[in-house]
Amino acid sequence: MSLLAAVRRQSAAFVCTPCRVRTYAAKSTTPSPTSLPPPETTYNGTSSCLPSTVLTGLNYLKGQPPVVALPDEDYPPWLWKLLEPKYLVDDGPGGKAEKVRLRKENRQRIRDQNLLKTQ
């Protein structure tokens, strides 16, 4: 194929492509957060937010109602234990606690070696 034929094909392809037009998403028909019931004023729960608080950023699907925080009783009890630090009982040499400690030390040693290689 000659250079002239290649240029003609490119210019023909450019003319035939449709124009790209920027469009915006349709407005949501979900109720606004202001139409939700007001949250309680006093709160003594373990959660960080009041019940019926709109949790912004969790609802990423169009046309869905906003995600609202529930009372603490509606959540499973294991949820409140997720942020507690793990404690392993020292069960002697060759036990689970020692294996976890050695694994952490090995990872840190590898990280330190890799850092020194980049210097």
Secondary structure, DSSP 8 states (H G I E B T S, - for coil): --HHHHHHHHHHHHHHS------------S--GGGS----S---SSSSS-TT-B-TTS--STT----B---GGGS-GGGGGTTS--------TTSHHHHHHHHHHHHHHHHHHHHHHH-
